[in-house]
Amino acid sequence: METLKELLDSDIYLDIIKELGGDNFNQNLQSVEIEELKNRLRQRQFLLEGFNCKVLSDKEMVQQSLDITICCIVTFFSKKKKIPPNLNNGKYCPHLVIKGSDQLLGVNFIDAEDVIFDQPIRANALPVNEDIDYSALQDGTEFLILEGSAIVGEGIVKEVFQHKSHGRK
């Protein structure tokens, strides 16, 4: 819920009103509750601003999830590929799928150790799709590497490095 009106029109709020009964609720009470909610939102915003925090919109949160480098350990399977991929030329862009999930996370590998089939190597990748939330990729997250529908490898996130933009403190 993003606005007070959405809250007041929500099923949860209406169920509470119904439970209280029509006699216990009137427009005066609603206006008092609206003012109280506004005051609480102002207090929350004041506290966040006091700690130099910025409340991010959904679009800003997705953009922030793109401003990362995913540091990981990956292994490519010899039975799935004939030629090892070049992870250093910025042209290898498979999908990662977190184990237990079905969401495709497009990445671009930007540097790595030379690929040796069936051996774990260190690699770094960047997210590529601004319409996807990559925040599920956290330290310790295990994933599969897909080329089309073929699983060609697997990996584990070792660290997610958050980039700082020039405008951000």
HUVEN-V714165 format. One record per residue. RES is the residue in one small letter. PHI is phi in whole degrees, 0 to 359 (none if undefined). Layout:
BEGIN
RES & PHI
RES & PHI
END
This chain:
BEGIN
m & none
e & 256
t & 232
l & 296
k & 300
e & 299
l & 298
l & 292
d & 266
s & 288
d & 298
i & 298
y & 296
l & 295
d & 295
i & 296
i & 299
k & 299
e & 297
l & 290
g & 93
g & 297
d & 291
n & 270
f & 227
n & 214
q & 299
n & 299
l & 297
q & 298
s & 293
v & 295
e & 295
i & 298
e & 298
e & 296
l & 296
k & 299
n & 299
r & 296
l & 296
r & 298
q & 298
r & 298
q & 298
f & 299
l & 297
l & 297
e & 294
g & 296
f & 261
n & 58
c & 263
k & 240
v & 282
l & 268
s & 284
d & 301
k & 297
e & 294
m & 295
v & 295
q & 300
q & 295
s & 289
l & 275
d & 274
i & 225
t & 244
i & 263
c & 266
c & 213
i & 248
v & 234
t & 228
f & 258
f & 272
s & 293
k & 281
k & 252
k & 227
k & 267
i & 242
p & 294
p & 288
n & 269
l & 268
n & 251
n & 261
g & 74
k & 248
y & 267
c & 231
p & 276
h & 253
l & 256
v & 231
i & 297
k & 301
g & 91
s & 237
d & 234
q & 281
l & 275
l & 245
g & 290
v & 225
n & 234
f & 287
i & 250
d & 196
a & 188
e & 289
d & 297
v & 286
i & 239
f & 308
d & 63
q & 237
p & 290
i & 224
r & 276
a & 209
n & 234
a & 222
l & 243
p & 291
v & 238
n & 253
e & 287
d & 269
i & 246
d & 269
y & 263
s & 295
a & 289
l & 281
q & 240
d & 308
g & 90
t & 291
e & 265
f & 215
l & 254
i & 251
l & 243
e & 244
g & 64
s & 260
a & 271
i & 278
v & 253
g & 184
e & 212
g & 193
i & 218
v & 284
k & 265
e & 199
v & 245
f & 262
q & 275
h & 282
k & 256
s & 279
h & 296
g & 276
r & 265
k & 273
END
